[in-house]
Amino acid sequence: MTTIKVKVLLFAHFADIAGSNQLELELDEPAHVADCARALAAKYPGLEDILKIGRAAVNDQFADESHMLHDTDEVAFLPPVSGG
């Protein structure tokens, strides 16, 4: 089985829980944003619930959980934003 490496960027509370705002994950191919989120939650259990309410972006474009990832992609997880 082949793997890919993705750069993960975490913001706000996500970064606080993981103890870092940037890390690298190795994922089995084929990999999607949902697989990346599951791998993060496995590594940092405190992220499991809040990843579900945030947004993901791949290479600076918002992406849903079914978005396919490729080697060297940059995946960002952003918390929900409120404002008025």
C-alpha positions as a LaTeX table, in Angstrom:
\begin{tabular}{lrrr}
\hline
Residue & $x$ (\AA) & $y$ (\AA) & $z$ (\AA) \\
\hline
Met1 & 0.00 & 0.00 & 0.00 \\
Thr2 & 1.30 & 3.43 & $-0.87$ \\
Thr3 & 1.19 & 6.43 & 1.40 \\
Ile4 & 1.12 & 10.18 & 1.02 \\
Lys5 & 2.43 & 12.90 & 3.30 \\
Val6 & 0.36 & 16.00 & 3.94 \\
Lys7 & 1.21 & 19.16 & 5.82 \\
Val8 & $-1.49$ & 19.98 & 8.38 \\
Leu9 & $-2.11$ & 23.50 & 9.65 \\
Leu10 & $-4.16$ & 23.97 & 12.82 \\
Phe11 & $-5.63$ & 27.23 & 14.03 \\
Ala12 & $-6.90$ & 28.64 & 17.33 \\
His13 & $-8.24$ & 25.99 & 19.73 \\
Phe14 & $-7.24$ & 23.18 & 17.34 \\
Ala15 & $-3.58$ & 24.20 & 17.67 \\
Asp16 & $-3.92$ & 24.56 & 21.44 \\
Ile17 & $-5.14$ & 20.97 & 21.79 \\
Ala18 & $-2.48$ & 19.53 & 19.48 \\
Gly19 & 0.26 & 21.65 & 21.03 \\
Ser20 & 1.36 & 22.79 & 17.58 \\
Asn21 & $-0.03$ & 24.78 & 14.69 \\
Gln22 & 1.73 & 22.69 & 12.05 \\
Leu23 & 2.51 & 19.02 & 11.64 \\
Glu24 & 2.95 & 16.35 & 9.01 \\
Leu25 & 0.80 & 13.24 & 8.64 \\
Glu26 & 1.37 & 10.14 & 6.59 \\
Leu27 & $-1.86$ & 8.65 & 5.23 \\
Asp28 & $-2.64$ & 5.51 & 3.25 \\
Glu29 & $-3.79$ & 6.11 & $-0.32$ \\
Pro30 & $-6.44$ & 6.85 & $-1.32$ \\
Ala31 & $-6.86$ & 9.55 & 1.33 \\
His32 & $-9.56$ & 12.14 & 1.80 \\
Val33 & $-10.01$ & 15.09 & 4.17 \\
Ala34 & $-12.11$ & 12.81 & 6.43 \\
Asp35 & $-9.19$ & 10.37 & 6.68 \\
Cys36 & $-6.89$ & 13.21 & 7.67 \\
Ala37 & $-9.35$ & 14.36 & 10.35 \\
Arg38 & $-9.63$ & 10.80 & 11.71 \\
Ala39 & $-5.84$ & 10.47 & 11.87 \\
Leu40 & $-5.62$ & 13.77 & 13.76 \\
Ala41 & $-8.36$ & 12.70 & 16.19 \\
Ala42 & $-6.56$ & 9.40 & 16.80 \\
Lys43 & $-3.33$ & 11.24 & 17.56 \\
Tyr44 & $-5.00$ & 14.04 & 19.56 \\
Pro45 & $-8.26$ & 12.71 & 21.06 \\
Gly46 & $-9.33$ & 16.18 & 22.21 \\
Leu47 & $-9.79$ & 17.15 & 18.57 \\
Glu48 & $-12.34$ & 14.45 & 17.75 \\
Asp49 & $-15.52$ & 16.42 & 18.46 \\
Ile50 & $-14.39$ & 19.88 & 17.46 \\
Leu51 & $-13.00$ & 18.83 & 14.06 \\
Lys52 & $-16.61$ & 18.00 & 13.13 \\
Ile53 & $-17.74$ & 21.60 & 13.57 \\
Gly54 & $-14.81$ & 23.33 & 11.89 \\
Arg55 & $-13.93$ & 23.80 & 8.24 \\
Ala56 & $-11.18$ & 22.27 & 6.18 \\
Ala57 & $-9.21$ & 23.79 & 3.36 \\
Val58 & $-6.85$ & 22.04 & 0.96 \\
Asn59 & $-4.19$ & 24.15 & $-0.69$ \\
Asp60 & $-6.00$ & 27.38 & 0.32 \\
Gln61 & $-9.42$ & 26.28 & $-1.01$ \\
Phe62 & $-12.30$ & 25.22 & 1.23 \\
Ala63 & $-12.89$ & 21.48 & 0.88 \\
Asp64 & $-15.46$ & 19.00 & 2.16 \\
Glu65 & $-14.62$ & 15.72 & 3.86 \\
Ser66 & $-14.76$ & 13.74 & 0.60 \\
His67 & $-12.05$ & 15.85 & $-1.09$ \\
Met68 & $-9.23$ & 13.55 & $-2.24$ \\
Leu69 & $-5.77$ & 14.37 & $-0.96$ \\
His70 & $-2.49$ & 14.05 & $-2.81$ \\
Asp71 & 1.11 & 13.85 & $-1.70$ \\
Thr72 & 2.42 & 17.21 & $-0.43$ \\
Asp73 & $-1.05$ & 18.78 & $-0.11$ \\
Glu74 & $-1.52$ & 21.35 & 2.64 \\
Val75 & $-4.62$ & 20.70 & 4.75 \\
Ala76 & $-5.83$ & 23.41 & 7.13 \\
Phe77 & $-8.43$ & 22.90 & 9.84 \\
Leu78 & $-10.19$ & 26.07 & 10.93 \\
Pro79 & $-12.55$ & 26.46 & 13.86 \\
Pro80 & $-16.02$ & 27.89 & 13.37 \\
Val81 & $-16.12$ & 31.68 & 13.32 \\
Ser82 & $-18.89$ & 33.80 & 14.71 \\
Gly83 & $-19.40$ & 37.46 & 14.25 \\
Gly84 & $-21.88$ & 40.07 & 13.40 \\
\hline
\end{tabular}
